[in-house]
Amino acid sequence: MAVSVAKLCKPIHMFSSLFIRFSSPVHTISSQQLLEQSIKSAVEAKSYRQIADILNASKEISQAANPFSFLSSFHQEDRTKIIDEILQSFIPLRPRNHAQRAYTYLLSFTLQGPDPLPLSLAILQRTLRSGCSPVPQTHLLLSSVWINQRKEFGHTVVNMLMQMHLIGYQPDGGVCNYLISSLCKVDQYEEAVQVLRSMGGAGFVPDLDSFGSVIGLLCQLRKTKNIEELMKEMVSKFRLSPRKELVVTVLKSMRANKDAHKAVEMIIFLEEMDIQIGFESYELVVETCLESNLFVLAGKVVMRMTNKGFIPYIKVRQKVFDGLAAVGELEFAYILKKKFTELNS
């Protein structure tokens, strides 16, 4: 170890000797207990910044035991005050991710404790603002806590978020987006939509990530009607321009559902809202129409493509020509052929 544990703990005399023993080959108690006792001593001395150093110096990584578990014996108000002081002390630390292990343990401790909210949201906020990513298990823990407390107390989403004010914190988009993402990870799309639509009431506007998480899940579940509603809400109400990859995902979902008319309507809507649509999106809609034998509709989409300077792949063009010919739309087929010639020249 490049920096000795003794040097890390030098400012805190009451637990320096304890941590020196931690590196000794002779153990009177487990290394996990020594780690917890060192953290406890740092808390008692209010030397909170040392906590990050202690955790980073320790090779102890335990899934079963949390080094902050001793805080369970504290009264809720005292526990909240101590954790808040720890979080505030970490703000000046550099590099900003120096306290990542501490954030991870604190978040796990509060989410699995008797009073997880709103304190865990405050820890989550500080974690995200420090540039750290919570461990993947956090999604499951957070979504479970959120859903259980919503059911138990019957609070609205806004009330749940605004409880952060009670402990001196202000909810923000980062917390909401992570919460939405967590709910989507466990397929709780209805609750995710509730959070999405309640963000304004808590004082901030949903962004592309807010909508992207929910719409992405709805696409996996093939909830075409909900997808259409949220896409229109995102673009019309919030004036957000969806990323091209999200548009492709939406149209793939509609194709899987054989919703050719919905796919065409989506393209037309996005065009009318001046949203840039890529070649792949147009091609997907044309193929969706062809798979449903809607050759005239496919031809109309191809016409929209050519107006944007795009030409379908040759196999797709041939299928459109053959389909139009089969339904007696030879004139329309020739108009499209002329368009392609003009674009190629």
C-alpha positions as CSV (number, residue, x, y, z in Angstrom):
1,M,0.0,0.0,0.0
2,A,1.6,3.3,-1.1
3,V,0.2,5.4,1.8
4,S,0.3,3.7,5.1
5,V,-2.9,3.4,7.1
6,A,-1.1,4.9,10.1
7,K,-0.4,8.1,8.1
8,L,-4.0,8.3,6.9
9,C,-5.2,8.1,10.4
10,K,-2.5,10.3,12.1
11,P,-4.8,13.3,12.7
12,I,-7.2,11.1,14.6
13,H,-5.3,9.7,17.5
14,M,-8.2,7.8,19.0
15,F,-8.3,5.3,16.1
16,S,-4.8,5.4,14.6
17,S,-3.6,2.5,16.7
18,L,-6.7,0.5,15.8
19,F,-6.0,0.9,12.1
20,I,-2.3,0.0,12.5
21,R,-3.4,-3.3,14.0
22,F,-5.7,-3.7,11.0
23,S,-2.5,-4.2,8.8
24,S,-0.9,-6.5,11.4
25,P,-0.7,-10.2,10.7
26,V,-2.2,-11.0,14.1
27,H,-5.9,-10.3,14.3
28,T,-7.8,-10.2,17.6
29,I,-11.0,-9.2,15.8
30,S,-12.1,-9.4,12.2
31,S,-10.9,-6.9,9.7
32,Q,-14.5,-6.0,9.0
33,Q,-15.0,-5.1,12.7
34,L,-11.8,-3.1,12.7
35,L,-13.0,-1.2,9.6
36,E,-16.3,-0.4,11.2
37,Q,-14.7,0.7,14.5
38,S,-12.3,3.0,12.5
39,I,-15.3,4.6,10.7
40,K,-17.1,4.9,14.0
41,S,-14.1,6.6,15.7
42,A,-13.9,9.1,12.7
43,V,-17.6,9.9,13.2
44,E,-17.2,10.4,16.9
45,A,-14.2,12.8,16.2
46,K,-16.2,14.5,13.4
47,S,-13.2,13.8,11.2
48,Y,-15.5,12.9,8.3
49,R,-13.1,13.5,5.4
50,Q,-10.9,10.7,6.9
51,I,-13.7,8.3,6.2
52,A,-13.0,8.3,2.4
53,D,-9.3,7.7,3.1
54,I,-10.0,4.8,5.5
55,L,-12.3,3.1,3.0
56,N,-10.0,3.6,0.1
57,A,-7.0,2.3,2.1
58,S,-8.9,-0.8,3.2
59,K,-9.0,-3.9,1.0
60,E,-12.0,-5.0,2.9
61,I,-15.1,-5.3,0.6
62,S,-18.1,-6.9,2.1
63,Q,-21.5,-7.4,0.7
64,A,-22.9,-8.8,4.0
65,A,-21.6,-6.1,6.4
66,N,-21.8,-2.4,6.0
67,P,-19.2,-0.3,7.9
68,F,-21.9,2.3,8.6
69,S,-24.2,-0.2,10.3
70,F,-23.4,1.2,13.8
71,L,-25.5,4.2,12.8
72,S,-28.6,2.0,13.2
73,S,-28.4,2.5,16.9
74,F,-28.7,6.3,16.6
75,H,-32.0,8.2,16.7
76,Q,-33.3,9.1,13.3
77,E,-32.6,12.8,13.7
78,D,-29.0,12.2,14.9
79,R,-28.4,9.7,12.1
80,T,-29.7,12.1,9.5
81,K,-27.5,14.9,10.9
82,I,-24.4,12.8,10.9
83,I,-24.9,11.6,7.4
84,D,-25.6,15.1,6.2
85,E,-22.4,16.3,7.8
86,I,-20.5,13.5,6.1
87,L,-21.9,14.4,2.7
88,Q,-21.1,18.1,3.2
89,S,-17.6,17.3,4.2
90,F,-17.0,15.3,1.0
91,I,-17.9,18.2,-1.3
92,P,-14.4,19.8,-1.4
93,L,-12.6,16.4,-1.8
94,R,-10.5,16.0,-5.0
95,P,-10.6,14.1,-7.1
96,R,-14.4,14.2,-6.8
97,N,-14.8,10.5,-6.9
98,H,-12.5,10.0,-3.9
99,A,-15.5,9.3,-1.8
100,Q,-17.1,6.8,-4.1
101,R,-16.9,3.8,-1.8
102,A,-18.3,5.9,1.1
103,Y,-21.2,7.0,-1.1
104,T,-21.9,3.4,-2.0
105,Y,-21.9,2.1,1.5
106,L,-24.0,5.1,2.8
107,L,-26.6,4.6,0.0
108,S,-26.8,0.9,0.6
109,F,-27.2,1.5,4.4
110,T,-30.0,4.0,4.1
111,L,-31.9,2.2,1.4
112,Q,-32.0,-1.0,3.5
113,G,-32.7,0.9,6.8
114,P,-36.0,1.7,8.5
115,D,-36.3,5.3,7.3
116,P,-34.8,5.2,3.7
117,L,-36.5,8.4,2.3
118,P,-35.7,11.2,1.8
119,L,-32.1,10.7,3.1
120,S,-31.2,8.1,0.5
121,L,-32.3,10.6,-2.2
122,A,-29.9,13.2,-0.7
123,I,-27.0,10.6,-0.8
124,L,-27.9,9.7,-4.4
125,Q,-27.8,13.4,-5.3
126,R,-24.4,13.9,-3.8
127,T,-23.2,10.7,-5.5
128,L,-24.3,11.8,-8.9
129,R,-23.0,15.4,-8.5
130,S,-19.6,14.0,-7.6
131,G,-19.5,12.3,-11.0
132,C,-19.8,8.8,-9.4
133,S,-22.2,6.1,-10.6
134,P,-24.1,4.1,-8.0
135,V,-23.6,0.4,-8.1
136,P,-26.2,-1.5,-10.3
137,Q,-28.0,-3.0,-7.2
138,T,-29.1,0.6,-6.3
139,H,-31.7,0.5,-9.1
140,L,-33.5,-2.4,-7.5
141,L,-33.2,-1.1,-3.9
142,L,-34.3,2.4,-4.8
143,S,-37.3,1.3,-6.9
144,S,-38.5,-1.1,-4.2
145,V,-38.2,1.5,-1.5
146,W,-40.0,4.1,-3.6
147,I,-42.9,1.9,-4.6
148,N,-43.4,0.5,-1.0
149,Q,-43.4,3.9,0.6
150,R,-45.7,5.3,-2.0
151,K,-48.2,2.5,-1.3
152,E,-47.7,2.6,2.5
153,F,-48.2,6.4,2.9
154,G,-50.2,7.2,-0.2
155,H,-48.0,10.3,-0.9
156,T,-48.0,11.9,-4.4
157,V,-44.7,11.9,-6.3
158,V,-44.3,15.6,-5.7
159,N,-44.7,15.2,-1.9
160,M,-42.2,12.3,-1.9
161,L,-39.6,14.4,-3.8
162,M,-40.2,17.6,-1.8
163,Q,-39.5,15.8,1.5
164,M,-35.9,16.4,0.6
165,H,-36.5,19.9,1.8
166,L,-37.1,18.6,5.3
167,I,-33.4,17.7,5.6
168,G,-32.0,20.7,3.7
169,Y,-31.8,19.4,0.2
170,Q,-33.5,20.4,-3.1
171,P,-34.6,17.6,-5.5
172,D,-33.2,18.0,-9.0
173,G,-33.4,16.5,-12.4
174,G,-30.5,14.1,-11.8
175,V,-32.3,12.5,-8.8
176,C,-35.5,12.2,-10.8
177,N,-33.9,10.8,-13.9
178,Y,-32.1,8.2,-11.8
179,L,-35.4,7.3,-10.1
180,I,-37.1,7.0,-13.5
181,S,-34.3,4.8,-14.8
182,S,-34.5,2.6,-11.7
183,L,-38.2,2.1,-12.0
184,C,-37.8,1.3,-15.7
185,K,-35.1,-1.3,-14.8
186,V,-37.8,-3.3,-12.9
187,D,-40.5,-2.7,-15.6
188,Q,-42.5,-0.3,-13.4
189,Y,-43.4,1.9,-16.4
190,E,-46.6,3.3,-14.9
191,E,-44.8,4.6,-11.8
192,A,-42.0,5.9,-14.0
193,V,-44.5,7.8,-16.1
194,Q,-46.0,9.2,-12.9
195,V,-42.5,10.5,-11.9
196,L,-41.9,11.9,-15.3
197,R,-45.2,13.8,-15.4
198,S,-44.8,15.1,-11.8
199,M,-41.3,16.6,-12.3
200,G,-42.8,20.0,-13.2
201,G,-44.6,20.1,-9.9
202,A,-41.3,19.6,-8.1
203,G,-39.8,22.6,-9.9
204,F,-37.9,21.2,-12.9
205,V,-38.5,20.2,-16.5
206,P,-38.1,16.7,-17.9
207,D,-35.2,16.4,-20.4
208,L,-34.3,13.9,-23.1
209,D,-33.0,11.4,-20.6
210,S,-36.2,11.6,-18.6
211,F,-38.3,10.7,-21.6
212,G,-35.8,8.4,-23.1
213,S,-35.7,5.9,-20.2
214,V,-39.5,5.6,-20.2
215,I,-40.0,5.4,-23.9
216,G,-37.2,2.9,-24.3
217,L,-39.0,0.6,-21.8
218,L,-42.3,1.1,-23.5
219,C,-40.7,0.1,-26.8
220,Q,-39.5,-3.1,-25.2
221,L,-43.0,-3.8,-24.0
222,R,-44.5,-2.8,-27.3
223,K,-46.9,-0.3,-25.7
224,T,-47.6,1.6,-28.9
225,K,-50.3,3.8,-27.6
226,N,-48.3,5.0,-24.6
227,I,-45.2,5.5,-26.8
228,E,-47.2,7.7,-29.2
229,E,-48.6,9.8,-26.3
230,L,-45.2,10.4,-24.7
231,M,-43.4,11.1,-28.0
232,K,-46.0,13.8,-28.7
233,E,-45.8,15.1,-25.2
234,M,-42.1,15.3,-25.3
235,V,-42.0,17.2,-28.7
236,S,-45.2,19.3,-28.5
237,K,-45.3,20.2,-24.8
238,F,-41.7,20.3,-23.8
239,R,-40.2,21.3,-27.2
240,L,-37.6,18.5,-27.0
241,S,-36.0,17.1,-30.1
242,P,-35.7,13.3,-29.7
243,R,-32.4,11.7,-30.5
244,K,-32.3,9.9,-33.8
245,E,-31.6,6.5,-32.1
246,L,-34.8,6.9,-30.0
247,V,-36.9,7.6,-33.1
248,V,-35.4,4.4,-34.6
249,T,-36.3,2.4,-31.5
250,V,-39.8,3.8,-31.5
251,L,-40.3,2.8,-35.2
252,K,-38.8,-0.6,-34.6
253,S,-41.3,-1.2,-31.9
254,M,-44.2,-0.2,-34.1
255,R,-42.8,-2.4,-36.9
256,A,-42.7,-5.4,-34.4
257,N,-46.4,-4.6,-33.6
258,K,-47.2,-4.3,-37.4
259,D,-48.5,-0.8,-36.7
260,A,-47.7,0.6,-40.1
261,H,-50.3,3.4,-39.9
262,K,-49.0,4.5,-36.5
263,A,-45.4,4.5,-37.8
264,V,-46.4,6.7,-40.8
265,E,-48.3,9.0,-38.5
266,M,-45.2,9.3,-36.3
267,I,-43.1,10.3,-39.2
268,I,-45.6,12.9,-40.4
269,F,-45.9,14.3,-36.8
270,L,-42.1,14.6,-36.4
271,E,-41.8,16.3,-39.8
272,E,-44.5,18.8,-39.0
273,M,-42.7,19.6,-35.7
274,D,-39.4,20.2,-37.7
275,I,-37.7,17.3,-36.1
276,Q,-34.8,15.9,-38.2
277,I,-35.4,12.3,-39.3
278,G,-32.6,10.1,-40.5
279,F,-32.6,7.7,-43.4
280,E,-32.9,4.6,-41.2
281,S,-36.2,5.9,-39.7
282,Y,-37.7,6.4,-43.2
283,E,-36.5,3.1,-44.4
284,L,-38.0,1.3,-41.4
285,V,-41.4,2.8,-42.0
286,V,-41.3,1.9,-45.7
287,E,-40.4,-1.7,-44.8
288,T,-43.2,-1.8,-42.2
289,C,-45.7,-0.7,-44.8
290,L,-44.4,-3.3,-47.3
291,E,-44.7,-6.1,-44.7
292,S,-48.4,-5.2,-44.3
293,N,-48.9,-5.1,-48.1
294,L,-49.7,-1.4,-47.8
295,F,-47.9,-0.5,-51.1
296,V,-49.5,2.9,-51.8
297,L,-48.8,4.0,-48.2
298,A,-45.2,2.7,-48.7
299,G,-45.0,4.8,-51.9
300,K,-46.2,7.9,-50.1
301,V,-43.5,7.4,-47.4
302,V,-40.9,7.0,-50.2
303,M,-42.1,10.3,-51.7
304,R,-41.5,12.0,-48.3
305,M,-38.0,10.4,-48.3
306,T,-37.1,11.8,-51.6
307,N,-38.3,15.2,-50.6
308,K,-35.6,15.0,-47.9
309,G,-33.0,13.9,-50.4
310,F,-33.0,10.2,-49.3
311,I,-33.3,7.2,-51.8
312,P,-34.4,3.8,-50.5
313,Y,-32.1,0.8,-51.0
314,I,-32.6,-0.8,-54.4
315,K,-34.3,-3.9,-53.0
316,V,-36.8,-1.8,-51.2
317,R,-37.4,0.4,-54.3
318,Q,-38.1,-2.7,-56.3
319,K,-40.6,-4.0,-53.8
320,V,-42.4,-0.7,-53.8
321,F,-42.5,-0.7,-57.7
322,D,-43.7,-4.3,-57.8
323,G,-46.3,-3.7,-55.1
324,L,-47.7,-0.6,-56.8
325,A,-47.8,-2.4,-60.1
326,A,-49.7,-5.3,-58.5
327,V,-52.4,-2.9,-57.2
328,G,-52.7,-1.0,-60.5
329,E,-50.8,2.1,-59.4
330,L,-48.4,2.2,-62.4
331,E,-48.6,6.0,-62.7
332,F,-47.5,6.4,-59.1
333,A,-44.7,4.0,-59.6
334,Y,-43.4,6.0,-62.6
335,I,-43.6,9.2,-60.6
336,L,-41.3,7.7,-58.0
337,K,-38.9,6.3,-60.6
338,K,-38.6,9.8,-62.1
339,K,-37.9,11.2,-58.6
340,F,-35.1,8.7,-58.1
341,T,-33.6,9.6,-61.5
342,E,-33.6,13.3,-60.6
343,L,-31.9,12.6,-57.3
344,N,-29.2,10.4,-58.9
345,S,-28.4,12.9,-61.6
